[in-house]
Amino acid sequence: MARIKTSGSFKTLVLIFIIFSVGNSFGQSLTNTKINGYRGIWFQLNQKYEYGDKYSGALGTYTAKHVPLAIYAPEVEKTFFVYGGTPTEAQHHLLCMIGEFDHKTEMVSKPTVVYDKNGVNDPHDNPSILIDASGYIWVFVSGRGTNRPGYKYKSKTPYSIQEFVQVTEEEMTYPQPRYTDFGFFHFFTKYTGVRQLYYETSKDGISWTEDRLLAAIPEKQGEKSGHYQVSDLYNGQLLGTFLNRHPNGNVDKRTDLYYLQSADFGATWSTVNGLKIPIPVEELDSPAKAVDYASQEKNVYLKDMGFDAMGNPACLYIRSNGHEPGPKSAPYEWCITKWTGTEWQTSVVTTSDHNYDMGSLFISQDHWKIVGPTEQGAQDWGVGGELAMWQSEDQGATWKKIKVLTEQSIMSHSYVRKAVNFKAPFCFFWADGHSHQSSKSELYFGNFKGNIWKMPYTMTEDFEKPIRIK
């Protein structure tokens, strides 16, 4: 079946066919049903090394390239958030979930299955979220290459997670939607033998432009290339993206750091200092390059980005000596590369013990913060660990650990994700689980005071209080 953007009657027929086929093969679809609790997905890649899998663990809020995962809506005083869930602790098939935290009642709702990925247990298919100017909630369900399609879903009514309607079916991975002053903008990835970056735009979320290739940077002529990216939106109009490069398409050799931005809804692109850049970017030494890591033989694992008050971008990432877990690739350095207004500057925050440790960057007028699993956890050389909060009072140049958020945990905490327009107490959220062995995975949220709440794993009521654990 062709994986294309479809709508209307043809989309309905395709969906009926998929549901019928999947239902007979894997059980009745749970799409648009409630789950009685917050249960994250556990996953392993099965790329084994001496110190464990290339990555495995609690991946309900994976990947760093799914952006954003949570948004605070002041109109209804609720934070809406998406994640990868499972029906039960014993089942590891993926449910693309959405939940809500009501800041007035301080309760969470029973989460809704936006899309049941029956037969798929891979959190690469996790969702991301967008809220439009009318309050409709959009969930972008990731696919994986041409074998598994991606979908755009829209809430049936504004600010409600009761029911979602499918809008498109298409090829897309790592969805990064933003609602700008001009309309819907969507960064995403396609697998064309390598991972390539695209974007599309829409005024209404229903009719979308053709996919436009953003970057294809080979190391030498005739070579394939691939990329990952993290992106953000500043002041409703400026879109920025940091990207790395996969030499000859080899994701295990990911390196270098580039930056592109657009202030006109993707019509034109430029470097950070305004030099126009034709797309797709195809030059190894493009003016868009921020840091040359290939010459240092360093790998680059993108985590998050943000803008300061002046619109200067900054990127959070881990650099290491290779893709294998364990001491061979150490040190795993948490780095910030920022634009000062005149040049790129890079600083080291701290170190952890895995390439796929992931935290979020928070930039405010007075200080910058990072929340992530930078501390040693219960499982060595695995994804996640104990959470800590780091702060910089000089725009990311130097960093100090100001709080340890979790201690003596049996499980590892991983993939801390910030909420857009966050409001306490739901400033960031994450999942926990065993780094190396299949396990139960629970979801949490917290604030900058160091308070933590666990979302109920089992729920009997439609709305329940999360469990204060710190």
Buried (B, 14 or more C-beta within 10 A) or exposed (E): EEBEBBBEEEBEEBBEEBBEEBEEEBBEBBBBBBBBBBBBBBBBEEBEBEBBBBBBBBBBBBBBBBBBBBBBBEEBEBBBBBBBBBBEBEEBBBBBBBBBBBBEEBBBBBBBBBBBBBEBBBBBBBBBBBBBEEBBBBBBBBBBBEEBBBBBBBBBEBBBBEBBEBBBBBBBBBBBBBBBEBBBBBBBBBBBEBBBBBBBBBEEBEEBBEBEBBBBBBBEEEEBBBBBBBBBBBEEBBBBBBBBBBBBBBBEBBBBBBBBBBBEBBEEBBBBEEEEBEBBBEEBEBBBBBBEBBEEEBBBBBBBBBBBEEBBBBBBBBBBBBBBBBEBBBBBBBBBBBBBEEEBBBBEBBBBBBBBBBBBBBBEEEBBBBBBBBBEBBBBBBBBBBBBBBBBEEBBBEBEBEBEBBEEBEBBBBBBBBBBEBBEBBBBBBBBBBBBEBBBBBBBBBBBEBBBBBBBBEBEEEBBEBEEEE
